[in-house]
Amino acid sequence: MKADRKKLCVVAPAYNEGNGLENFYSSLKSVLETIESTYEWSLIIVIDPSQDNTVEVARDLAQSDPR
């Protein structure tokens, strides 16, 4: 991790997105990995009171990513 990289934080709202959250994350990560030499990035998923498994999927994604 380079100390001179700029920081980029993506904030994404999620409401009942349990079925699509992994695809969103995978696509976003693929794009952001192309700029990792310039940017240190992070993702914040803001979860409204979803009625599905959005929270569980978001937790699993967070645990699987060392960022």
C-alpha positions in Angstrom: 0.0 0.0 0.0 1.5 3.3 -1.1 1.2 6.2 1.3 1.0 8.7 -1.6 -2.2 7.3 -3.2 -5.3 9.4 -3.2 -8.3 8.1 -1.3 -11.6 7.2 -3.0 -14.7 6.2 -1.1 -17.8 4.9 -2.9 -21.0 5.1 -1.0 -23.8 2.9 -2.3 -27.4 2.7 -1.0 -28.9 -0.8 -0.8 -32.5 -1.6 -0.2 -33.6 -5.2 -0.8 -30.5 -5.8 -2.9 -29.5 -9.2 -1.5 -29.8 -10.9 -5.0 -27.8 -8.2 -6.8 -25.2 -7.0 -4.2 -22.5 -9.6 -5.1 -22.7 -8.7 -8.8 -22.6 -5.0 -8.0 -19.6 -5.5 -5.8 -17.8 -7.7 -8.3 -18.3 -5.3 -11.1 -17.3 -2.3 -9.0 -14.2 -4.0 -7.7 -13.1 -5.0 -11.2 -13.3 -1.3 -12.3 -11.6 0.1 -9.1 -8.8 -2.4 -9.2 -7.7 -0.8 -12.5 -6.9 2.5 -10.6 -5.4 1.0 -7.5 -2.0 2.4 -8.3 -3.4 5.9 -8.0 -6.3 5.4 -5.6 -6.8 3.6 -2.3 -10.5 2.8 -2.4 -13.2 1.7 -0.1 -16.8 0.9 -0.3 -19.5 1.8 2.2 -22.9 0.1 1.7 -25.7 2.0 3.4 -28.5 -0.5 4.1 -32.0 0.7 4.6 -34.2 -1.6 6.6 -34.3 -4.3 3.9 -36.7 -7.2 4.1 -34.3 -9.6 2.4 -30.8 -10.9 3.1 -29.0 -7.6 2.1 -27.3 -7.3 5.5 -26.0 -10.8 5.5 -24.6 -10.5 1.9 -23.0 -7.2 2.8 -21.4 -8.7 5.9 -20.1 -11.7 3.9 -18.6 -9.3 1.3 -16.9 -7.2 4.0 -15.4 -10.3 5.6 -14.1 -11.6 2.3 -12.3 -8.4 1.4 -9.2 -7.5 3.4 -9.7 -3.7 2.8 
